[in-house]
Amino acid sequence: MEIALRAVRDSDVPVFGRLMTDPEAVRMAAFGPEDPHDRAAFTAHWERLRDCSEVLRTVVADGEVVGNAAVYGVAGEREVTYWIDRAYWGRGVATAALRALLAEVTERPLYARAAADNAGSLRVLRKCGFCETARARGYAGARGREIEEVVLVLGAS
């Protein structure tokens, strides 16, 4: 399978909207909105991402839009984030997409956060060189309660 990153197109955003309403994906991501079907909140979220992301990319697998990946935040505290269509989980897509993003963005350190029970995302981050630095508790809107999250860092290379 060929995985590539490209600039986000307006036509990608509705695909992201569909992906971000998958109940299992929403539960695993945990820190998304309480109501993933709230179109106004989704639109506001994507406007913020487009305004504040250092790098915002569409993930394409064999020519099909299957997710997104981004780096956002202030220098020295930038974080990575990604969302991959559940139909592509466990197939190396997230790992390949994150590796491509990290090759494009060479600034270090970069940070990442994941729900402590999101084994798949934690595995992707560790494969890409991120190391756990802390655990914290935070309100997970998608789960409607506070949960444990893992904070990871990719240091200077």
C-alpha positions in Angstrom: 0.0 0.0 0.0 1.4 3.4 -0.9 1.0 6.0 1.8 1.5 9.7 1.1 0.9 13.1 2.8 -0.3 16.1 0.8 -1.8 19.6 1.6 -5.3 19.5 2.9 -7.9 20.4 0.2 -11.4 21.8 1.0 -12.8 18.6 -0.4 -10.9 16.5 2.2 -12.7 18.2 5.2 -16.1 16.4 4.7 -14.2 13.1 4.6 -12.5 14.0 7.9 -15.9 14.8 9.3 -17.2 11.3 8.4 -14.1 9.6 9.9 -14.4 11.6 13.1 -17.9 10.3 13.8 -16.9 6.7 13.8 -18.0 5.6 17.4 -15.0 3.3 18.0 -12.5 5.8 16.7 -14.0 8.6 18.8 -13.9 6.4 21.9 -10.2 5.6 21.3 -9.2 9.2 20.5 -11.1 10.2 23.7 -10.1 13.9 23.8 -12.4 14.9 20.9 -15.7 16.7 21.2 -18.5 15.4 23.4 -20.8 15.3 20.3 -18.8 14.3 17.2 -22.0 15.0 15.1 -22.0 18.7 16.0 -21.2 20.2 12.6 -20.7 23.7 14.0 -18.1 22.4 16.5 -16.4 20.3 13.8 -16.2 23.3 11.4 -14.8 25.5 14.3 -12.2 22.8 15.1 -11.0 22.6 11.5 -10.8 26.4 11.2 -8.6 26.4 14.3 -6.4 23.6 13.0 -6.0 25.4 9.7 -5.1 28.6 11.5 -2.7 27.3 14.1 -1.1 24.2 12.6 2.5 24.5 11.6 1.9 21.6 9.2 -1.5 20.1 8.3 -1.6 17.2 5.9 -4.1 14.8 4.4 -3.1 11.1 4.6 -3.7 9.3 1.3 -3.5 5.5 0.9 -3.4 4.2 -2.6 -5.0 7.5 -3.8 -7.8 7.4 -1.2 -8.2 10.0 1.6 -7.9 8.0 4.8 -7.1 10.6 7.5 -5.0 13.6 8.5 -1.9 14.4 10.4 -0.7 17.7 11.8 1.9 19.6 13.9 0.6 22.5 16.0 1.4 24.7 18.9 4.2 27.1 19.9 7.9 26.5 19.2 9.4 24.2 21.8 5.9 22.8 22.7 4.6 21.6 19.3 2.5 18.5 19.3 1.7 15.9 16.6 -1.8 14.7 16.1 -3.3 12.3 13.5 -6.6 10.6 12.7 -6.8 7.5 10.5 -9.9 5.8 9.1 -10.6 2.7 11.3 -10.8 0.6 8.2 -7.0 1.1 7.9 -6.0 0.5 11.6 -3.4 -2.2 12.1 -2.1 -1.9 8.5 0.8 0.4 9.1 -0.9 3.5 7.7 -0.7 5.6 10.9 3.0 4.7 11.4 3.9 5.5 7.8 1.9 8.8 7.9 3.6 9.9 11.2 7.0 8.9 9.9 6.4 11.0 6.8 5.2 13.9 8.9 8.3 13.7 11.1 10.6 13.7 8.1 8.9 16.9 6.9 9.0 18.6 10.3 12.5 18.2 11.6 12.1 20.5 14.6 12.6 18.8 18.0 11.3 18.3 20.6 7.8 17.3 19.4 5.2 16.1 21.8 2.2 13.7 21.6 -0.6 12.7 23.9 -2.8 9.6 23.8 -5.4 8.0 26.1 -3.5 5.5 28.3 -5.8 2.7 27.0 -5.2 3.6 23.3 -2.7 0.8 22.7 -2.7 1.3 19.0 -1.8 4.9 19.0 0.8 4.4 21.7 2.4 1.7 19.6 2.5 4.0 16.6 4.1 6.8 18.6 6.7 4.5 20.1 7.6 3.0 16.7 8.2 6.5 15.5 10.6 7.2 18.4 8.4 8.9 20.9 9.1 8.1 24.6 6.7 8.4 27.5 7.6 11.3 29.8 4.5 11.7 32.0 1.0 10.6 32.8 -1.8 13.0 33.5 -5.5 13.0 34.0 -7.7 15.0 31.8 -11.3 15.4 30.8 -12.1 13.3 27.7 -15.1 14.9 26.1 -15.7 11.8 23.9 -16.0 9.6 27.0 -17.7 12.2 29.2 -15.3 11.7 32.1 -11.7 12.2 33.2 -9.2 9.6 32.1 -5.5 8.9 32.2 -3.4 10.2 29.3 0.2 9.5 28.3 2.5 12.4 27.4 5.3 11.5 25.0 8.2 13.3 23.5 10.4 12.9 20.5 13.7 14.5 21.5 16.5 16.1 19.5 17.7 14.0 16.7 
